Amino acid sequence: EIAERTDGAYDPTVYPLMQLWGFGTESAHVPQQTEISDALGAVGYEKLSAVTSPYALPSGMAVDLGGIGKGFAAETLRTCLQKQGIRSAVLSLGGNVTLIGSKIDGSDWTVGLQDPDGDGCFGYVSGKDVSVVTSGGYQRYFEEDGATYHHIIDPRTGYPADSGVISSTIISHDGTLADGLSTSLFIMGVDDALDYWRAHSDEFDAILMDENGTVYVTDGIADRCSLLGDRKMQVVH
């Protein structure tokens, strides 16, 4: 559903490309164009609609839930804890933070936004009963011939996304949605990502940083977001 709504910016069938590039392994490298073209032939979320058995994918096709699995896991954990009577907690799954309720004193939690240019945070966002999920090329990457290649693959091109976005944070009551959209908006680029938000502003808010260091904050979250240093905030309506 998320793949369809984002026109394939998020695509769970991207695994053949991830395997080809070898991210997270000692064999990470830039593939040949012919290899990428071949792998792209097995990519396409729309092909899943023709699958009659969950265990019978077309030849060469494989599903990668890395772009949404943590969000689903966090939602499952949230439900489990709430059934046990937990009303105040923070779940941190590495780039995925789920806030259950508020702090014990009733105030909002504060979540740091990792600086993609180095250690520390470029800002903070506060909230309660939401998930805060960030995608960035700084999380997994390798270097080859003086160039850096990050792990967020654009399933439409087969190459690491080159959209101008270097950090994409989604704030939503639905952690699974937030996870999928953090990847999608990173791949879309600022303009398309903000157009997507305008069409679905009732479902999530976003904080995007572009390669120039400008931070775009949607107006639903702007009053709960603060930036550090000389970062420029552009509130989006």
N, C-alpha and C positions, 0 to 999 in steps of 0.2 A: 504493500500500500504506500509506504513512504517512497519507495523507488518510483512508483507511478506518479505520485504527486510532485516529485522533484524532477520529473522528466529524465530519470536515470542519473542524476548527479550522485545520489546514493544508489548503489547497485550491489545486492548481496551475491551476485554471481561473479564478482571481480577476482575471485581466488586464482584462476589460471594466470592472471597478470601478476598478482602478488608473488606467486611461486616462481614465476619467470624472473622477476627482479631480485628475488632472494632476500628481501628485507628481514633483518633479525637473524640472519645466518652468516656464516663465514664466507659464503659464496656470493654475496651481494655484488651485483654488477649491472652495467647498462646493457640491455639486450640489443641484438640486431633488429632493425626495423622489420625484417621478414618474420622474425620470431614474434614480435609484438602483433603484427598483422594476423598471424596464425592464432595467437591467443585470443585476440579480439573476436575471432569467429566463434569462440565458445562462451562469450560474455553477452549478456542481455537479459535483464529481469523479465521481459515480456515472454521469453521462452518458457518460463516456469508455469505459465498458465496452461500449457499443453501437457504438463507432467501429470500423469494419472496416478502414479505411486510416489510417495515421498522418498522412496529408496531407488528410484529409477530415473536418474537425470540423463539427458542426452549425452552421448559420447564426448568426453573432453570437458564437460561442464562440471563445475564444483562451486559450492556455496561457502562464502567466508562471512561469518557473523561478527568479525572483529569490530566493525563499525557500529554495532548496535548491541552486542552481547553484554557489555558492562551495564548499559542502561537497563536492559531487561533484568539482569541479576540484581541491580539496586532496587528496582521496583518490587521484585520478589522478596528481597530482604525487608524492605519497608513494610510490606503487607504482613510478613511473618512477625516482625517486632510489634507492630500495632495490635495484632491479634493477641500478643502476650501482655498487652497493657502498657507498652512503652509509648510515651507521649513526647519525649524530648531526647533527640539523638542526632548524631551526624555520621553518615556513612561515607567513607572516602575510598574510592576504588581506582585511584590514580587517574586524574583528569576528569573523573566523574564524582561529584559530591552531591549527596542527597540529604536534604535537611528535613528531619521529622519534627514537626511542631516548631516551637520557638525555644529559646533558652529557658531554663527553669524560672528565671525572674520575669519571663514574658517578653523580653526584648528579642530583636532579630539576631540571627546568626550572621557572622561576617565571613565571606569566602575570598581568599586572595586570588588574583588573576595573574598567572605566571607570565613573566616577561619573556617573550620569544627571543629577545636579543641577549639574554644573559640570565644570571641567577636572580632570585628575588621576584617581586611582583611589580607590575606596572599600575595596579589599582586594586580596588576592592568592590565587591557587591554584597549587599545585605538582603536577607529575606528569611522566610519561614515556609515550611511545607512546599518546597520546590526542589528541583534538581538543577544543579549548575554544572554544565558539561562543556569542556573545552577541547578543541582539536587544533593542533599546530604541527607544522613541519619540523619543529625542533625536537619532537619526541623520539622519532626514529629516522635515521638518515645514514648515508654513507657518502664518501667523496671519491671521485674518480677523475683523473686528468685535470685537477684543479677546480672541478665543478662539484656542487653539493646536490644530492638527490634525496628528497624526503619521501616518506612512505605513503602519503595520501595520493593514491592514484586516481586520475580522472578516468572513469570507465569508458568514456567516449573516445579518448585518444590513446589510452594505454600508457601514458607518461605521467609522472608526478604533476599534480595540478599546478598550473602557473597562472593563477587568477589575480594575483596582486594582494590576496589576503594572506596574512601570516599567522593570524590567531582568530579563531571563531568560537565564541562562547554562547551557549543557548541556555536560557532560564525558562523552565516550564514545570508545571505540576505533573507532567508525564515524563518520567526519566527515560523511557525507551524512545519516545519521540525526540527528546532533547539530544540523545546520543546520535541518532540517525541524522538529525538536522545539523548538528555541529560539523559533521563531515560534509554534508550537502552544501551548506552555505560557504564553507571554505572553498569548495570546488567551483561554485557558481561565480564568485567574484562579488565585489561590493554592490554594484548596481543591481544585478539580478537577485542577489541575496536580499537586499532591502525591498525590492519589489515583491519578493516572495513573502517577506514579513508583513508588508502592508496588506497582502491578501489573506493572511492568516494570523493577524495580530492578536486575536482572541486566544490563540493556542500557546504562544511563546513570545519572549523578548530576546534580543540579541545584542552582543557586544563584539564588534569586529575591529581588528586592527589591520591597516594596510601596510604595504612595504615602505611607505613614507613615515610611518609612525602615527598617522592620524587614527583616532579611535572613534568609531561610529557607535552610538548608543541609542537604541530605540526608546521612544519617550515613555513607554510603560515602565521602564526600569531606571530611567535617568536620575530620578530623585533618590535612588538607592545605590548609585554608583559614584565612586570617587576615584580620581586618577592621581598618580604621584608624579613629582617632578614637573617637567614642562610639557607633558603629554597634552595634545590638543583633543578635546572632546567635541564631537559634532553630534548634536541631538537630532535624531531622525523622526519625522512625523509621518 
